[in-house]
Amino acid sequence: MSAKNKLSLTVQYPDGRLEDAITRPLLRRWVQAALLGPAELNIRFVDAEEGRALNREYREKDYATNVLTFAYNEGEIIADDEPTVADIILCTDVLQREADEQMKTLEEHAAHLVVHGVLHAQGYDHLDDSEADEMEQLERDILESLGYPDPYDT
């Protein structure tokens, strides 16, 4: 993860409340730190209404969640030089509420959710305890390399 991988990053702010606080350069830095190979990613900040609609439609869960990752070549065998392609959706309302509840800065929590989403895009998951332990340790290591505290130390 330390070597820079080729990255095509699009950022969308249909919910523009965090556009000045969570900037494209910050997002690029966080994404790049979590990449294991080349990627074509879109990060989109949405409000609770859109977040809830997406979660309901694609996960059959009727609430807004903090981050959704849509990995388009997940499960495929791809060559080392082929990019991971994904959309990462961040729900502004949930991100802000969780940061407050967990007594974290908005930047710290956003960095964690972006890293989490990028790892999901690359095939990491937390469906069982061993997968969760591996993914959480990777998140800790990446965030520490970026100068952020342990996201699970609450």
C-alpha positions as a Markdown table, in Angstrom:
| # | Residue | x | y | z |
|---|---|---|---|---|
| 1 | Met | 0.0 | 0.0 | 0.0 |
| 2 | Ser | 3.0 | 2.3 | 0.3 |
| 3 | Ala | 3.7 | 2.5 | -3.4 |
| 4 | Lys | 1.5 | 4.8 | -5.4 |
| 5 | Asn | -0.9 | 3.0 | -7.7 |
| 6 | Lys | -2.5 | 4.5 | -10.7 |
| 7 | Leu | -5.8 | 6.1 | -9.6 |
| 8 | Ser | -8.6 | 7.7 | -11.5 |
| 9 | Leu | -10.8 | 9.4 | -8.9 |
| 10 | Thr | -14.0 | 11.2 | -9.4 |
| 11 | Val | -15.7 | 13.0 | -6.5 |
| 12 | Gln | -19.3 | 14.1 | -6.5 |
| 13 | Tyr | -21.0 | 16.3 | -3.9 |
| 14 | Pro | -24.8 | 16.2 | -4.6 |
| 15 | Asp | -25.0 | 16.9 | -0.9 |
| 16 | Gly | -22.5 | 19.7 | -0.7 |
| 17 | Arg | -22.3 | 20.2 | 3.1 |
| 18 | Leu | -18.9 | 18.6 | 3.3 |
| 19 | Glu | -17.4 | 19.9 | 0.1 |
| 20 | Asp | -15.2 | 22.5 | 1.9 |
| 21 | Ala | -14.2 | 20.2 | 4.8 |
| 22 | Ile | -13.6 | 16.9 | 3.0 |
| 23 | Thr | -11.8 | 18.0 | -0.1 |
| 24 | Arg | -10.7 | 16.1 | -3.2 |
| 25 | Pro | -7.0 | 16.3 | -2.3 |
| 26 | Leu | -7.8 | 14.8 | 1.2 |
| 27 | Leu | -9.9 | 12.1 | -0.4 |
| 28 | Arg | -7.1 | 11.3 | -3.0 |
| 29 | Arg | -4.6 | 10.9 | -0.2 |
| 30 | Trp | -6.8 | 8.6 | 1.8 |
| 31 | Val | -7.7 | 6.5 | -1.2 |
| 32 | Gln | -4.1 | 6.2 | -2.4 |
| 33 | Ala | -3.0 | 5.0 | 1.0 |
| 34 | Ala | -5.6 | 2.1 | 0.9 |
| 35 | Leu | -4.9 | 1.0 | -2.7 |
| 36 | Leu | -3.3 | -2.4 | -3.4 |
| 37 | Gly | -3.3 | -1.8 | -7.2 |
| 38 | Pro | -4.7 | 0.5 | -9.8 |
| 39 | Ala | -8.3 | 1.8 | -9.4 |
| 40 | Glu | -11.0 | 3.8 | -11.0 |
| 41 | Leu | -13.2 | 5.1 | -8.2 |
| 42 | Asn | -16.0 | 7.5 | -7.7 |
| 43 | Ile | -16.7 | 8.9 | -4.3 |
| 44 | Arg | -20.2 | 10.4 | -3.8 |
| 45 | Phe | -21.5 | 12.4 | -0.8 |
| 46 | Val | -25.3 | 12.0 | -0.4 |
| 47 | Asp | -27.9 | 13.0 | 2.0 |
| 48 | Ala | -29.9 | 10.6 | 4.2 |
| 49 | Glu | -32.8 | 10.3 | 1.7 |
| 50 | Glu | -30.5 | 9.1 | -1.1 |
| 51 | Gly | -28.4 | 7.0 | 1.2 |
| 52 | Arg | -31.6 | 5.3 | 2.5 |
| 53 | Ala | -32.9 | 4.7 | -1.0 |
| 54 | Leu | -29.6 | 3.1 | -2.1 |
| 55 | Asn | -29.4 | 0.9 | 0.9 |
| 56 | Arg | -33.0 | -0.2 | 0.6 |
| 57 | Glu | -32.6 | -0.9 | -3.2 |
| 58 | Tyr | -29.3 | -2.7 | -3.1 |
| 59 | Arg | -29.1 | -4.2 | 0.4 |
| 60 | Glu | -32.8 | -4.4 | 1.3 |
| 61 | Lys | -32.1 | -2.4 | 4.5 |
| 62 | Asp | -34.4 | 0.5 | 5.0 |
| 63 | Tyr | -32.1 | 3.1 | 6.6 |
| 64 | Ala | -29.3 | 5.3 | 5.6 |
| 65 | Thr | -25.9 | 3.8 | 6.4 |
| 66 | Asn | -22.5 | 5.5 | 6.7 |
| 67 | Val | -20.8 | 4.0 | 3.6 |
| 68 | Leu | -21.8 | 1.8 | 0.7 |
| 69 | Thr | -19.4 | 0.3 | -1.7 |
| 70 | Phe | -20.4 | -0.9 | -5.2 |
| 71 | Ala | -17.5 | -2.9 | -6.5 |
| 72 | Tyr | -18.0 | -3.6 | -10.2 |
| 73 | Asn | -15.3 | -6.2 | -10.8 |
| 74 | Glu | -15.5 | -7.8 | -7.4 |
| 75 | Gly | -15.1 | -11.6 | -7.5 |
| 76 | Glu | -13.6 | -11.4 | -11.0 |
| 77 | Ile | -10.1 | -12.6 | -11.7 |
| 78 | Ile | -8.4 | -9.4 | -12.9 |
| 79 | Ala | -4.9 | -8.9 | -14.1 |
| 80 | Asp | -2.4 | -7.0 | -11.9 |
| 81 | Asp | -2.6 | -4.0 | -14.2 |
| 82 | Glu | -6.4 | -3.9 | -14.4 |
| 83 | Pro | -8.0 | -1.4 | -12.1 |
| 84 | Thr | -10.5 | -2.0 | -9.3 |
| 85 | Val | -13.7 | -0.2 | -10.4 |
| 86 | Ala | -16.1 | 1.0 | -7.8 |
| 87 | Asp | -18.5 | 3.6 | -6.5 |
| 88 | Ile | -18.2 | 4.6 | -2.8 |
| 89 | Ile | -21.2 | 6.4 | -1.4 |
| 90 | Leu | -20.8 | 8.3 | 1.9 |
| 91 | Cys | -23.9 | 9.5 | 3.7 |
| 92 | Thr | -23.2 | 13.0 | 5.0 |
| 93 | Asp | -25.9 | 12.8 | 7.7 |
| 94 | Val | -24.7 | 9.5 | 9.1 |
| 95 | Leu | -21.1 | 10.5 | 8.9 |
| 96 | Gln | -21.6 | 13.7 | 10.9 |
| 97 | Arg | -23.9 | 12.0 | 13.5 |
| 98 | Glu | -21.4 | 9.1 | 14.0 |
| 99 | Ala | -18.4 | 11.4 | 14.3 |
| 100 | Asp | -20.3 | 13.4 | 17.0 |
| 101 | Glu | -21.4 | 10.2 | 18.8 |
| 102 | Gln | -17.9 | 8.7 | 18.7 |
| 103 | Met | -16.3 | 12.0 | 19.7 |
| 104 | Lys | -14.1 | 12.0 | 16.6 |
| 105 | Thr | -13.4 | 14.8 | 14.2 |
| 106 | Leu | -15.3 | 14.8 | 11.0 |
| 107 | Glu | -12.0 | 14.4 | 9.1 |
| 108 | Glu | -11.0 | 11.4 | 11.2 |
| 109 | His | -14.3 | 9.6 | 10.7 |
| 110 | Ala | -14.4 | 10.4 | 7.0 |
| 111 | Ala | -10.9 | 9.1 | 6.5 |
| 112 | His | -11.9 | 5.9 | 8.2 |
| 113 | Leu | -15.0 | 5.4 | 6.1 |
| 114 | Val | -13.1 | 6.1 | 2.9 |
| 115 | Val | -10.4 | 3.6 | 3.7 |
| 116 | His | -13.1 | 1.1 | 4.7 |
| 117 | Gly | -14.9 | 1.6 | 1.4 |
| 118 | Val | -11.7 | 1.4 | -0.6 |
| 119 | Leu | -10.8 | -1.9 | 1.1 |
| 120 | His | -14.3 | -3.3 | 0.3 |
| 121 | Ala | -13.9 | -2.3 | -3.3 |
| 122 | Gln | -10.7 | -4.4 | -3.4 |
| 123 | Gly | -12.5 | -7.5 | -2.0 |
| 124 | Tyr | -12.0 | -7.1 | 1.8 |
| 125 | Asp | -15.0 | -7.9 | 3.9 |
| 126 | His | -16.0 | -8.4 | 7.5 |
| 127 | Leu | -18.6 | -11.2 | 7.3 |
| 128 | Asp | -16.9 | -13.4 | 9.9 |
| 129 | Asp | -14.6 | -12.7 | 12.8 |
| 130 | Ser | -11.3 | -13.6 | 11.0 |
| 131 | Glu | -12.2 | -11.4 | 8.0 |
| 132 | Ala | -13.2 | -8.6 | 10.3 |
| 133 | Asp | -10.0 | -8.8 | 12.3 |
| 134 | Glu | -7.9 | -8.7 | 9.2 |
| 135 | Met | -9.8 | -5.8 | 7.7 |
| 136 | Glu | -9.8 | -3.8 | 10.9 |
| 137 | Gln | -6.1 | -4.2 | 11.4 |
| 138 | Leu | -5.5 | -3.1 | 7.9 |
| 139 | Glu | -7.6 | 0.0 | 8.5 |
| 140 | Arg | -5.7 | 0.7 | 11.7 |
| 141 | Asp | -2.4 | 0.4 | 9.9 |
| 142 | Ile | -3.4 | 2.6 | 7.0 |
| 143 | Leu | -5.0 | 5.3 | 9.2 |
| 144 | Glu | -1.9 | 5.3 | 11.4 |
| 145 | Ser | 0.3 | 5.8 | 8.3 |
| 146 | Leu | -1.9 | 8.8 | 7.6 |
| 147 | Gly | -1.5 | 10.2 | 11.1 |
| 148 | Tyr | -5.0 | 9.4 | 12.3 |
| 149 | Pro | -5.9 | 7.6 | 15.6 |
| 150 | Asp | -7.2 | 4.0 | 15.8 |
| 151 | Pro | -10.8 | 4.2 | 14.6 |
| 152 | Tyr | -11.8 | 1.3 | 16.8 |
| 153 | Asp | -10.4 | 2.8 | 20.0 |
| 154 | Thr | -13.5 | 4.3 | 21.4 |
